[in-house]
Amino acid sequence: MIFALAGNQNCGKTTLFNAMTGSNQHVGNFPGVTVEQKVGEIRSAKGCSVVDLPGIYSIRPYTQEEIVSRDFILDGKPDGIINIVDATNIEQNLYLTLQLLELKLPMVVALNMMDEVRSNGGAINVKLMSQLLGVPVIPICAAKNEGVSEVVSQIVNAAKKRIMPAVQDFCPDGPVHRCIHAVAHVIEDHARNVGISRRFCATKLIEGDPSMADRLELDENEKELIEHSVVEMEHETGFDRNEALADMRYTFIEGVVADSVVKCHESREHKRSVAADRILTGKHTALPVFFGVILLVFYLTFNVIGSALSDLLSLGIDALTTLVDRGLTAYGINPVVHSLVIDGIFAGVGSVLSFLPIIVTLFFFLSILEDTGYMARVAFVMDKLLRKIGLSGRSFVPMLIGFGCSVPAIMATRTLSSDRDRRMTILLTPYMSCSAKIPIYAVFCAAFFARFQALVMIGLYLVGILLAIIVALILKGTAFQGEPVPFVMELPNYRMPSVKSVMLLLWEKARDFLQRAFTIIFVATILIWFLQTFDTRLNVVADSTDSLLALIGRFIAPVFRPLGFGDWRIATSLISGFTAKEAVVSTLSVLLGTGMAELGPALSGLFTPLSAFSFLLFTLLYTPCVAAVATIKKELKSGWATLGVVIMQCSIAWLVACAVYQIGGILL
């Protein structure tokens, strides 16, 4: 048997899923953290599975989460529904409960966080609430694994015996009651044919859900009869269709709560959260505090903890490389194979692996901010600004992560409700200058802009943000017309982060990074090594200027002449930058025959200050690394769309760099 686990966001749904299945799922306070169906075998019920549906507030096909949940329940035909309810916020949570009851499926209500209710002076008459709702109601504390086994036994029993909810009609009389029954009568045969409760179908049609009308295959006459009933109800109640249904449900909920619930005092957690929010979400303090927090996170990641751990790992990789190098030399292995292992695999994959501590450290801090509930506030604060360019506040978190690395930033778009917002955010995230480009900025700024290094670097970051805003405005008026999803969000109380949750997230990110390092980056590294090592006759070259890579570089070099840098070595470095942006500097160092210390002076023979700035703009804006492109393909699920993203970014980078160089040449 398969059961659906449904509930509001931040009600402990994923925690209950973990308790039932033992699965390692990330638990977070950021709304929308569960954006895919997750399936797990129930440990205490052999042959039974549970599907963790996205957190939703109602079953209206409005957000991506609601669509996923509705489609699974209607098309997946689960054997029963486990509805988890936050007992500390019961009125809001029961709104979804009433909609689930209308589905006429075996169901159990799990009242979560009952320990908080009791500790704050509240009480719930579970037996009476069960009678009023017509389904079993079970008090639980998912975080402490209390009551979980009873939830499982009750839903399995209800599913085996096909025990349906005893209460489905929430208004005994009145205009809404008459409208629902009139519509249900019209569609009775259609609902039976598709195997969906006629009352649920009726309420969806009254709400104006076009997908339900299509699913039932209603003719025009039936649609007119339904619309006539709805208009009559609106005239009698003085409400529009959605207000009338909401009023019916909340009136019923108020009665249930009045009869069976002794409300809690205000909790200590809520008092602390309200006090903290006066500063953290205050009109004048929210942004300064946020930027202070982010600066601290980035400083600790890239200058203290992350960089120190990265240096240690680099030393370890260098020591291992030296050991393997000596071993291969002593063994007398073929020089080409020796070069492949040391100059290809170890140099390429090893340099990428050295960034693992930085990524893990960054996500350590971000997961703490998420688990405490602070990231939800950040999205709330930034919503007003982002809405002007066609995005909602939820898009801010992925774009922020993009300043560290584009790969996890693009993956973080999974938390967005709307497919439109998610795709648009994926297209904009690469314009945030990732940390891999810092070596390029550092070398060129030291060589050509020594007096204005800080100003030029800050300017590059601002140019990326400005271009993202311009592209967003263009996309908003063309390919992504329409408004972003309304940002409705309940701010959770601040809580101590879960050690288990943080560790699971860190492991997940580290695992994803390692998988990329030993698959995509591994293959790309070997390809670059091959092109640098062999000529057109597949002979090993003594000088890299005779290699296949140099040949390719000379072929595409004319494309960059209008930008001020037409040398084949520069074109070659940009090609290698596709594997990893750090490779741009290392490739130039190899091709110019200099060490890192002498690279700056050597570049003066290839660039002027103006062409150097043009080059910096191009590296800022052109296509992200192969790992980021692969992630874009995975998230967009389209090779052609990904190719379009790469072409768009390269085109914008070329146009901006060309404009700066040509206009600068005229003015200077």
N, C-alpha and C positions, 0 to 999 in steps of 0.2 A: 504494500500500500504506500501511496505517496500523499504527504500532507503539505499544505501551504502554511508558512509562518508569516503572518501579516501584522503590521502595527505601524504606529506613527514613528517619525524619526526621534532618536534619542530616548526611546522607551526601554532599551535593553534588549532589543530583538536579536541582535547578533550574539550578545552574551548568552541568551537562552539557546540559540542555535549551537554555540560551542558546548554548552553544558549537556545538551541532548546527544550531540554527535561526537564530541571530542575533537572536532576539526580545528585546525589552526587558522582562524579567521581574524582579520584585524578589526578591533573595536575602537571607534573614535567618536568624538562629539561633533565633528563637522557634519552638517546636514548633507545627506546624499552620499555618505561613505559607501553604502551598499548599492551599487549601480548595476550589478549583474545578478542573475539567479545563481545561488550557490546551493549545491545539493550535498547532503550528508546522510549516512546510515545512522539510524537511531540505535544507540548502544544497548538500550534496555528492551528493545522490541525487534526481534529478529524478522528480517524481511520487510522492514518499514523504513522509508526515507522521508526526509523533510527538506523542503525547498525554502531557502531564506530569500524572501521577496524584498524589493527595495522599500525603504521607509516612506509611507505616504500618509496623507491626511484624509483623503477621500478616494473613491473609485470613479473619478471623472477623467476621461482621456485627455488630460491637459498637459501634464508634464511627462517626461520620458519614463520616470519611475511609475507613474500611474498607468501608463500604457503597458509597461512590462508586467505589472501586477495583474491588471485586468485581463490581458491576453492569456497569461498562464492559468488564471482561475477559470476563464471561460473555455479556452481551447485545450488546456492541459488536463482538465477534468480531474482535479485532485480528489482523493477519497475523503478528505476532511480539511478543516481550517483551524489552525491554532492562532487565535487573536490575542496578542500580548498588549496589555493596557498598563500605562503608567498610573499607578494608584494615587500618586501625589498630584496628578493633573487629570482627574478622571472625567470631568465634563467634556473636555476637548477630545480625549481619546475615544469616548463612547460614540462619537459621531461616525467614525469609521466602522465601529462595531455594528451599528444599526444597518449600515449599507451591506455589510457582510452577511447579516442575518437574512436579508432579502434574497440572497442567493439560494437559500433553502438547501444547504449542504450541512453534513455533520460538523459540529463546531464546538470548541471549548474556548472560554475566555480565561486567560492567565493574568491575574492582577499582580504586576511586578512592583518591586520596591516597597513591599509591605513593611519592611523593617523601618524605613524612613517614616511611613505613616504612623506607626506605633510610637516611635521615638519622639514625634512631634505632636503627640496627644490626639491623634485621629483614630478612627475605627471604621470598619466596614462590615455590615451584616451580609456575609457572603451567601448564606442560604436564601435570604430574602431577595438579594440581587439576582441570584440564579433563577428564582421563580419569576421575577419581573421581566428578565431577558429571555427566559425560556431555554437556556443552555447552561451546562455546568460552568460555574465560576470558581476558580481555584486560586487562593493566595500563594504567591511565590516570592522568592528573592533569588533571581537568576545568578547574581554575582556570588552568592553563597551556596548555590545548588540546593536551595530549600524549595520543596514542592514540585520540583521538575519531574520526578518519577510519577507523581500523581497526574500531572498534565498528560504525560505520555500514555498512562493506562486509561485515562478517561477518553482521550481522542481515539485510541485504538478500539476501545469498547463501542464508542458512538459510531465509528466507521463500520465495524463488523456488523452491528445490529441495524445500521442505517437509521439512527435516531436523528430526526430533523429538528431544527429549532421550533419550539412550541409557540413562540410569539413572533409574528412577522408584520402585523398590522399595528402601527403606532399611533393611529388616530381613529377612535371608534366611530366618529361622525364628522360632518362638516364638509366644506367645499373641496379640500384636498383629498379627503377620503373618497368622495364621490368621483373626483377626477381620476384617481389611481384605479379605481375599480372599473370605470368606464373604459379607460385605455386598455386595462388588462383583459377586458371582455373582447375588445376589438382584435387584440393580437394573440389570443389564447392558442389558436391552432399553430400560428407561426412559432410561438415560443416552445411549444411541444415538439415541433419538428427539429428545432436546433438544440433542444435539450437544456434550455435555460429557464430558470424560474420566471413565470410570467410577471410577477410583481417587480422583480429586478428590472426586467425589460421595460415595464411600464414606467418606472421612475426614471430610467435613462432616457426614454423617449420624451417624457415631460421636461427633463432638463435640456432637451434639444441636442442629444448626442446623435450626429448623423451616421456614425459607424454602426450604431444599433439598428437604425432604420434599414441600412444596407444589409446587415446580417440577417434581419428578419424577412427581407425581400417584400416590403410593404408596397401596395399599389397606391396610386394617387388618391383614390377615394378613401382608403384607410388613413392616409396621412392627413387628409382634410378633416375626417372625423376626430382624429386625435388632437389636431390643432384647435378645433372648435371647443373641445372639452377643456383644453389648457386655457384658452382665452376666457372662457366662462369662469374658470377657477380664479384667474387673475382679477377679473372684474369683481367677483364676490369677496375675495380676501383683501384686495387693495395692494397685494404684493405681486412682483413678477414671479415667473415660474420657479426660479432657483430660490428666491427668498421664501416662497410659500413652503417648499419642501424642507428648507433649512429650519424654518419656524416650527414645522410639524415635528422634526426630529429633536430639536433642542427642547421643545415643550415636554416631550416624552422623557428625555434625559434628565431634565430638572425634576420631574416626578420621581424617577428612579433614585436620583442622588438624595432628594429630600427624605425619602422613606428609608434608605439603607446606608447612608454615609454620615458619619460624624466627622466634619472637616478638621484638618490639622491646623495647628497654629503655624505662623510663618516659620519656616525652618531656618536654622543657623546658616545653612549653605546659601539659602536665598538672600538672607540679610547681607552676608558677606559679598555675594555677587552684585547686589544692588549698589552697595557702597563702592565696590571696585569699578563698576560701570560708570559711576559719576566722573571718573578720571579716564578710564580706558575707552569709553565711547562718548565722552563729553565733546561739545561743539568745538571748543578751542584746544582741548588737550589730546583728543584721539589721535590725530595725525602725528604730532610731535612724539608722543609716546611710542606709536607704532614704528616710526622711523628710527627712534632710539633703540628699540628692541631688535629691529632687523639689522641695524649697523653692528650691534653687539654680537648677534648670531653670525654675521658674515665675518666680523673681526676674529671671533674665536675659531671659526671654521677655517678661514683661509690664512690667518696669520699666527694662530697659537696652536690649538689642539689638532685640527685637521692637517695643517702643514707639517707640524712636528711628526705626527704619525706617518704622513706621506713620505717624509724624509727618511724615517726609520725603515719603512718598507722598501724605499728606493735603494738604501744601503744593502738590505737583504737581497733584493733582486740583483744588484750589481755583484755582490759576493757570489751568488749562485751562478750568474753569467760567467764570471771569471773562473769559477771552479769547473764549469762545463767546458769552457774554452780550453783550459789547460788539459782536461781529460781528452777532448777530441784531438788536440794537437799531439798529445803523447800517444794516442792510438794511431795517429797518422791517417785520419779519415780524409776522403776526397775533399779538396779545397772548396769545391762548389757546395757540397753538402755542409761543410763547416760554415761557409758564409750564410747558407740558408738558415741554419740553426741559430747562429750568433747574431748576424746582421739582420736577419729577417724575423724569426720568431721571437727571440729574446729581446731584441731591440724594439720591435714593434709592440708585441703584446705586453712585454715587461714595462714599457713606458706608460701604457694605458693602465695597467694594473696598479701602478703607483698612485693613481688618483682615487682608488677605492676608499682609503680612509677619509678623504675629503667628502666624498659623497655620503658615506655612512655617518660622519659627524654632522653634516648639514641636515640629514633626515632625522638624526637623533634630536636635534633642537626643534625641528619643525613638528615632529611627532609629539613632543612635550607640549608645544603650543597648541596643537590640535586636541590632544587629550584633555588639557585643562579647560578647553572651551574658548580659548582666546581667538583662534582662527575664525570661529563663527562671527565674533565681533568685528574682525578685520574685514570680512566680506560685507558685513552690514555697513561699516563706515565707508568703504570704497564704492558701494553700489551706486550712489548718486553720481559720482564722477564717471564711472565706466558706462553708465546708462546713456550718457551723451554721445558715446561713440558706438552704441549698438550692442553693448554687452551688459551682463549683470554682475553684481558684486562677487559671485562665485568664481568668475574668470580671473580675479586678481591673484589668487593663490598660485595657480599654475604659472602665470606670467612672472610672478615673483621668484618662483623656483628656477625659472629660466635663466636668471642671472648667475645661478650656480652651474646648471647643466641642462641642456635642452631635452635630453632623454627622459629624466624623471618628470620634467615639467610637462612634456607632452602626455606622458602616462597619467599625470595628475588631472588631466581634463576629463577623465572618467567620472569625476565627482560632479560634473555639470548635468543639470536636469534635462536641458533641451539639446537635441541633436544639432540644431542650428548654432547655438552658443558654443557647443563643444567643437564643432568643425571650424568655426570662425576663430576661436581661441587657439586651436592647433596651428592655423595659418599665421597668427600674429606672434606666437611665442618665440620662434627663431630670431625675431628682431631684437629680443632682449640679449644683450651681449654676454655670452657664457664665459665662465672662468678660463676655459681652454684658450681663449684669444688673448689672455693677459700677457703671455710671453711675447707675442707679436707686438702688442702695444709697447711693452717695456723696451724691447730692442730698438724699435723705430723712434720712439720718443727720445730715448737717450742719445741716439745718433743724430737726429735732425731737429729736435725741439727741446734741447737740454734746459733752456731757461723757462720753458712753459710746459714741462712734462705733465704736471697735475691738471693744468687747464685743458690740455689736449685730450687726456684720458677721460676726464669728466665730460668733455664735449662729445666724444665718441659714444658714451653711454646715452647722453641726451639725444643725439642724432638717431640712435636706434629706437628710443621711445617715441620720438617725434614721427619717424617713418611708420611705426606701428599704428600711431593715431591716424595718420593720413590714409594708410591702407585700410584701416578699420572703417573710416568714413566712406571710402570708395566702395568697399564690400557691402556696407550697410545700404548703399543706394543702388547696388547692382545685384550681385549673386546672392546676397543674404538680406534681401528686403524683409521688412517686418520688424516687430519689436522683440526685444529679449523677453524671456519668460519672467513674469512678475516675481519679484524676489520676496517670497513669503517664508519666514523663518522664525522658529522659536529659539530664543537664546537660552542654551542650557546653563544650569548653575555651574560655577567653577568647581572643578573637582581635582583631586590629586591624580596625576597620570598613573595608569596601570603599568607596572614593570613588565608584565607579560605582554601587554599590548605593544609597548614600545619595542621590546626585543623581537616580537614577531614581525613588526614592520621593518626593522633594521635588517633582519634576516632575508625578508622578501626582496628588499632593494638590493642587498649585496648579492643575492642569488641571481637576480635579473642582470646585474652588471657583469657578473662573472660569466654568465651564459653568453652575453654579447661579446665579451672579451675573447672567449674561446670559440666563437663561431664567426660572426660577421667581421669583427676586427682582425681575427686570425687570418681569414681568407684574404681580406684586403691588404694586410701587411705582406703576405707572401706574394701577392700580385705586384705590389710596388717594388719589392725586392727583385722579383723576376725582371721587371722592366728596367731597373737600374743596373742589373748584372749582365744582361745579354744584349747583343746587337741583332740586326735583322736576320743574320745567318745563324743565330743562336750560339754564337761564340762568346765566351766570357770576355768582357771588355776590360782593358787596363785603365781606361779613363772614362768616367761617366758621361762625358760629352759625346761619346760614340754609342751610347746605349739607346734602347728602344724608348726609354722615358724622355731622353733628350730629343729624339725624333718627333715624338708626340708634342713635346714642348715647343719645338720650332714650328710645328704645323699650326698650333693655336696662338702663338705669340702675336701675330698681326692683329688679333682681336683686341689686344690690350694696348696697342700703340696709341689710340686716341685718348687713353686714360693716363698716358705718360710713362708706362713701363712695358716696353715691347721686347725685352730680352727673354730668350727661351728659358733661362734659369728661373726667372720670376714666374713664368707660366707653369713651369714644372713644379715649383713649390706650391702653387695654388692647386695643382692636381693632387699632390700628396696631402694637402690640407683637407681634401675630401675625406680621407681616412680618419684624421684627427687634426684639429686646428694647430696643435702644438707642433705638428710635423712641418709646417710652413717654415719655421725658424730653423729646425734641424736640417731640412733639405737645403736651404740656402747656405747653411754652414758647410755642408758636405760639398756642394757644387762650387762654392767659392774657395774651398780648400783652407778654411780658417776654423779656429776654435771659437767658442761662444764669446770669449773676451775680445777677439779681434774682429768679430762680425760687423760691429757698428761702422768702423772705418772702411771696411771692405764694401759696405753697401753704398757708400758715397759715390762710388764709380758707376752705380746702376740707377741711382735716384737723385733727384733734386728735392729740396724741402716740399715743393708743391706736389711732385709726383709721389713722394713718400706719403703725404697726407691723403692723396687720391687712393693709394694702395691700402692704407689703413681703413678708409671708408669701404673699399671693396671687400676686404676681409671681414669687416664688421657685418656686411649685409648679404654676402653671397651664401650659397647653399650651406646648410649645416653639415656636420660630419655624417659619415655613412651610418653610424649607429642611430643618429637622430632621424635620418631619412627612413631607415628601416622601421623605426618606431612610428613615424608618421604613416607609413604604409600599413602597419599593423592596426593602428587606430582608425584610419580612414577606410580600411578594407578595400583599397583600390590602388592598383599600380598606376593607372592612368592619372588619377587624381594626384598621386604623389609626384609623378613626373611633372604635372602642371605646377605644383608647389615649387619644385626645384627650378623650373624654367622661369617662373615668376620672380623668385628671389634673385636669381642670377641676372635677370633683365633689369630689375630695380637697382641692384648693386652696380651694374655697368652704367646705367643712365645717371645715377647720382655721382659716381666717381668721374665719369666723363664730363658732366656739367661743371663740377668743381674744378677739374683740371683746365678745361677750355676757357671757362669764365675767369679763373684765376690767372691764366696765361695772358688774357687780354688786359686785366686790371693791373697785373704786376709787370 
